[in-house]
């Protein structure tokens, strides 16, 4: 390794430090959460993404419009359809989110978003940043919230994954120091950790949850995970009625499949990478990632999405019309709850439970031997009418 290579790596690291310090200061300057009740008109952005994203997001929007029909007709709610997050368009602009698309997104306090394709090593696309990661940063969507409920197994979990820091904060800005040495970075800030912890504990208090579990690997990742653990525990002390416990990420993945222990878990708070992995594992309990929705919450914006990918192979094979909208519909439940339409959220959740679990008149297989995405949407709306 030459002195020049070391110097170049240090300069890049210095730039990252300054960038993240500025972000930390910006967090401190933020105001309160948006009050949707005070808006004259709520604009909901419908952003299709790519692959099967436009198909399933369009279906979720159709169901959402059915539920909010009166408010749409009165002008209290409007939909804004946003294109431009296809992988082809992002590559053409060489940006994770094209500038014009980002400006459209910023006009929408609430966004319902389809999956997007993220380039990876070995595929034909250049190494642009994940659109999801970029959106979370640009709109400061610091909390990724994912519920998993299976009453018959006594599972009622809610995951609060920190969304803008950790291993993903500068995931596309690592340093190839030499051909033999590559380094990435993990980011943990005081402000970033405190706000995700507060959100998790506030949720637990509001919803009568008696336990918050802090997930980390502080015994090995001592600096950043150690800071995350320490700060979360400090926040937990302000909620004396809630039990706080701490778990390493590796044993947590094991205990989720332990029938004797998993029902003890209620609310989880955890760093970015661990949250991404373990929520996919948790979703398998209720039927897979196609059955789970996801909320990305900030103070000014909120984005709701499926937790699965864009399934480009389904489009390539001509099976897009059979894409499963259930994850997007579960995300729509969370959207309704977030904007203060709890009665509507509860009704849609009940309809989905009927359509997906108890009644199951239609079967989604992703192929022609199952129903289409649109047919399932019709089934959900017919069920809503009967409730």
Secondary structure, DSSP 8 states (H G I E B T S, - for coil): --HHHHHHHHHHHHHHHHHHHHHHHHHHT------GGG-SSEEEEEE--STTHHHHHHHHHHHHHHHTHHHHHHTSEEEEEE---SHHHHHHHTSSS-HHHHHHHTT-SEEEE-------TTSSS-----HHHHHHHHTT--EEEEEEEEGGGTEEEEEEEE-SSBTTTTTT--EE-SSS-EE---B--HHHHHHHHHHHHHHHHHTT--EEEEEE-TTTSTTHHHHHHHHHHHHHTT-TTSEEEEEEHHHHHHHTT-TTTGGG--EEEE-HHHHHHHHHHHHHTTT-GGG-EEEEE-SS-EEEEESS---HHHHHTT-GGG---HHHHHHHHHHHHHTT-HHHHHHHHHHHHIIIII---S---SSTTS--HHHHHHHHHHHHHH-
